[in-house]
Amino acid sequence: MANILAVDDEPDILALIKRALEKDSHLVTTAVSPDQIKLKTLNYFDLILLDVMMPGMDGFAFCQKVRDLVDCPILFLTAKTMESDVMYGFGLGADDYIKKPFSTGELRARVNAHLRREKREKRNALHLSGLEFNLAAKEVTVNGQKIPLTKIEYGICEFLAKNHGQVFSKEQIYDAVCGYDAEGDSFTVAVHIKNIRAKLAVYQLAPISTVWGIAYKWD
């Protein structure tokens, strides 16, 4: 399952995309204009489908605007398949394009292929919310500067970041990071998150939100 954003000024196309990708259990958010997208929500998505030709801000302009804010795949939906247009899109940071009109089979295959590749690549590195996770070294850096996290603090950050947008209780976080057989108290999760927030605040970063007062998520 992945969280996917689809932006296209044609509601019928958006409905088709939503129906097709929900067959693979993906969660699809749709918008008829880039103006409807709040930039702070972009890191919630695992893949973005973006129409090229839209009134107002077109797909090329929106891709250029957000490419440095997200590291997920961006796929253009376009009837413009001249080589110059394709190369321009790739130059802006697009990962692929799907030619209109497209079949739902092709759409699902292309999307799932990129999601599989993205999952493989993130075994070693994860870029999210201005942070870079070195999954092999178990380190987090900001602009190359290592953040001094304890082992458990790092584990909490990695778990929440890998599942960004999802809400977890203190008990779920404790079990995921420390293991079901660990001897300890899930209450300590709140203390660790307080310490994490203080360390990230030095860099003006606050990616962990409290939900309902008893749970947390990585925005």
C-alpha positions as CSV (number, residue, x, y, z in Angstrom):
1,M,0.0,0.0,0.0
2,A,1.3,3.5,-0.9
3,N,0.0,7.0,-0.5
4,I,-0.3,8.6,-4.0
5,L,-1.1,12.1,-5.1
6,A,-2.7,12.6,-8.5
7,V,-3.1,16.1,-10.0
8,D,-5.0,16.6,-13.2
9,D,-7.5,19.2,-14.3
10,E,-9.8,16.5,-15.8
11,P,-12.1,15.0,-13.0
12,D,-12.8,11.9,-15.2
13,I,-9.1,11.2,-15.5
14,L,-8.7,11.5,-11.7
15,A,-11.6,9.2,-11.1
16,L,-10.1,6.6,-13.5
17,I,-6.7,6.9,-11.7
18,K,-8.3,6.5,-8.3
19,R,-10.3,3.4,-9.2
20,A,-7.4,1.8,-10.9
21,L,-4.8,2.3,-8.2
22,E,-7.2,1.5,-5.3
23,K,-7.4,-2.0,-6.8
24,D,-3.8,-2.4,-5.6
25,S,-4.8,-1.1,-2.1
26,H,-3.2,2.3,-2.6
27,L,-4.6,5.4,-1.0
28,V,-5.1,8.0,-3.7
29,T,-5.5,11.7,-3.0
30,T,-6.7,13.8,-6.0
31,A,-6.6,17.5,-6.9
32,V,-7.7,19.3,-10.1
33,S,-5.0,22.0,-9.6
34,P,-1.6,22.4,-8.0
35,D,-3.1,25.3,-6.1
36,Q,-5.1,22.8,-4.0
37,I,-1.9,21.2,-2.7
38,K,-0.4,22.3,0.6
39,L,3.3,22.0,0.3
40,K,3.7,20.8,3.9
41,T,1.7,17.7,3.0
42,L,3.9,16.6,0.1
43,N,6.2,14.4,2.2
44,Y,3.1,12.3,3.1
45,F,3.1,10.9,-0.4
46,D,5.1,7.9,-1.8
47,L,4.5,8.9,-5.5
48,I,3.1,11.8,-7.4
49,L,1.2,11.6,-10.7
50,L,1.2,15.0,-12.4
51,D,-0.6,16.2,-15.5
52,V,1.6,18.4,-17.7
53,M,-1.0,20.6,-19.4
54,M,-3.1,22.4,-16.8
55,P,-4.5,25.9,-16.7
56,G,-2.6,28.2,-14.3
57,M,0.4,26.5,-13.0
58,D,1.2,23.6,-15.3
59,G,2.8,20.3,-14.4
60,F,6.3,21.3,-15.4
61,A,6.2,24.4,-13.2
62,F,4.8,22.5,-10.2
63,C,7.4,19.8,-10.6
64,Q,10.2,22.4,-10.6
65,K,8.6,24.0,-7.5
66,V,8.4,20.9,-5.4
67,R,11.2,18.6,-6.6
68,D,13.6,19.8,-3.9
69,L,10.9,19.3,-1.3
70,V,10.2,15.7,-1.9
71,D,12.3,12.6,-2.9
72,C,9.4,10.4,-4.0
73,P,9.0,9.5,-7.7
74,I,7.2,12.1,-9.9
75,L,5.5,10.7,-13.0
76,F,4.1,13.0,-15.7
77,L,0.8,12.3,-17.4
78,T,1.1,13.9,-20.8
79,A,0.0,14.0,-24.4
80,K,3.2,15.9,-25.1
81,T,5.6,13.2,-26.2
82,M,8.0,15.1,-28.4
83,E,11.6,14.3,-27.4
84,S,12.2,17.9,-26.3
85,D,9.3,17.9,-24.0
86,V,10.2,14.6,-22.5
87,M,13.8,15.7,-21.9
88,Y,12.7,19.0,-20.4
89,G,10.5,17.1,-17.9
90,F,13.3,14.8,-16.9
91,G,15.5,17.8,-16.5
92,L,13.1,19.2,-14.0
93,G,13.4,16.0,-11.9
94,A,10.6,13.8,-13.2
95,D,11.2,10.1,-12.9
96,D,9.0,8.9,-15.8
97,Y,6.0,9.8,-18.0
98,I,2.9,8.1,-19.0
99,K,1.4,8.9,-22.4
100,K,-2.2,9.9,-22.6
101,P,-4.5,8.1,-23.4
102,F,-3.2,5.3,-21.2
103,S,-4.7,2.0,-20.1
104,T,-5.3,1.3,-16.4
105,G,-3.1,-1.8,-16.8
106,E,-0.1,0.4,-17.9
107,L,-0.8,2.9,-15.2
108,R,-0.8,0.3,-12.4
109,A,2.3,-1.4,-13.8
110,R,4.3,1.8,-14.1
111,V,3.2,3.0,-10.6
112,N,4.0,-0.3,-8.9
113,A,7.3,-0.6,-10.6
114,H,8.4,2.8,-9.3
115,L,7.2,2.0,-5.8
116,R,9.1,-1.3,-5.8
117,R,12.3,0.5,-6.9
118,E,11.8,3.2,-4.4
119,K,11.4,0.6,-1.6
120,R,14.6,-1.1,-2.7
121,E,16.6,2.2,-2.8
122,K,15.5,3.2,0.7
123,R,17.0,0.1,2.3
124,N,20.2,2.1,2.5
125,A,19.1,5.8,2.5
126,L,16.0,7.8,3.2
127,H,15.6,11.5,2.6
128,L,12.6,13.1,4.4
129,S,11.6,16.3,6.1
130,G,15.1,17.9,5.5
131,L,16.8,14.9,7.1
132,E,19.0,12.2,5.6
133,F,18.8,8.7,7.2
134,N,21.8,6.4,6.6
135,L,19.9,3.1,7.3
136,A,23.1,1.0,7.3
137,A,25.0,3.2,9.7
138,K,21.9,4.1,11.8
139,E,22.7,7.8,11.6
140,V,20.6,10.9,10.8
141,T,22.2,14.0,9.3
142,V,21.1,17.6,8.3
143,N,23.2,19.1,5.5
144,G,25.9,16.6,6.3
145,Q,25.9,17.3,10.0
146,K,25.3,14.3,12.2
147,I,22.5,14.6,14.8
148,P,23.6,13.0,18.2
149,L,20.7,10.6,18.7
150,T,20.8,7.7,21.1
151,K,20.1,4.2,19.7
152,I,16.5,4.2,20.8
153,E,16.0,7.8,19.6
154,Y,17.3,6.8,16.2
155,G,15.1,3.8,16.2
156,I,12.0,5.9,16.9
157,C,12.9,8.3,14.2
158,E,13.5,5.6,11.6
159,F,10.3,3.8,12.4
160,L,8.1,6.9,12.2
161,A,9.9,8.2,9.1
162,K,9.6,5.0,7.2
163,N,5.9,5.0,8.0
164,H,5.4,8.8,7.6
165,G,1.8,10.0,7.7
166,Q,0.6,7.0,9.8
167,V,-0.3,7.3,13.5
168,F,1.2,5.1,16.2
169,S,0.5,4.8,19.9
170,K,3.4,4.8,22.4
171,E,2.9,1.1,22.8
172,Q,3.2,0.4,19.1
173,I,6.3,2.5,18.8
174,Y,7.9,0.8,21.8
175,D,7.2,-2.7,20.5
176,A,8.5,-1.8,17.0
177,V,11.7,-0.3,18.3
178,C,12.5,-2.3,21.4
179,G,10.7,-5.6,20.5
180,Y,7.8,-7.3,22.1
181,D,10.0,-9.1,24.7
182,A,11.7,-6.0,25.9
183,E,11.6,-5.2,29.5
184,G,10.6,-1.6,30.0
185,D,7.7,0.9,29.9
186,S,6.2,2.4,26.8
187,F,5.9,5.6,28.8
188,T,9.6,6.2,28.0
189,V,8.6,6.8,24.4
190,A,7.2,10.2,25.3
191,V,10.4,11.1,27.0
192,H,12.5,10.0,24.0
193,I,10.3,11.9,21.6
194,K,10.7,15.0,23.8
195,N,14.5,14.6,23.5
196,I,14.3,14.0,19.8
197,R,12.2,17.2,19.3
198,A,14.7,19.2,21.3
199,K,17.6,18.0,19.1
200,L,15.8,18.6,15.8
201,A,14.6,22.0,17.0
202,V,18.2,23.2,16.8
203,Y,17.8,22.9,13.0
204,Q,14.3,24.4,13.0
205,L,12.8,21.0,12.2
206,A,9.7,19.5,13.8
207,P,8.5,16.5,11.9
208,I,6.9,14.5,14.7
209,S,3.4,15.5,15.6
210,T,1.3,14.4,18.7
211,V,-2.1,13.0,17.8
212,W,-5.0,12.9,20.3
213,G,-2.5,13.4,23.0
214,I,-1.6,9.7,23.1
215,A,0.0,8.9,19.8
216,Y,2.5,10.2,17.3
217,K,3.2,10.5,13.6
218,W,5.9,11.7,11.3
219,D,4.4,14.5,9.1
